């Protein structure tokens, strides 16, 4: 599963913008570094990583995720998708307040805040033997 990003024009997109600005204000020493190989975030990149290990082409399905609901439920959902651990409690509360203010205008008369993003389901099949084994010796079958 690979994150696909905001659908656009809804509260998840607003949250991401607020979070980016908030994280930029955190001292660099307290920020969580970007983790993993950036190639694993795209179909072509996954093909580049997995192909040499004997996998076939990656199939890719984009799936929308709808987290719309009351503002506090949407806040809990979107803020739970990211590690806010480096942020102190006051900063998280200010982020929450900014989020609530940002989405007020898009809240429906029924109290629902639209919130959606996409994920990509990536699948690759291992074809044949691995060209190498983790121990460094050639794999063999008996």
C-alpha positions, 0 to 999 in steps of 0.5 A: 500500500502506497499513499496517493495523497489528497483528493483535493478541495477537502479537509485532508488537503487542508490538514496536510498544508497546516501540518507542513507549516507546523513541522517547518517551525519545529527545530530540525533536531526534533523532526522525524527524518524522511524514512525509506527509499523514495522509489517505493512511493511510485509504480516506476520506482517499485519496478526499479527496486523489485525487478532486479530481485526477480519480481514481475511488473508492479500492478497498481490500483488506486483506491479512494478512502473517505473519512468524512464525518464530524470535525472531531472524528475527522481530526482524530483520523487525519492526525492519527495518520502521521507521527505528531510525537515530535510536536509538544502538546501545545503545538498539537492543540494549535494545529487542531484549532487551526484545522477546525477553523480551516474546515469550518466553511466546508462543513455541511449543514449536517455537520459533516466535514468532507475528507478523502484521500487515495492509496495505491495497492501495489502488487508484484509477483515473484517469477522464478528463482531469485537471482541471489540469496540473502546469504550471498550464495547462489540459491539452489533447489533440491 
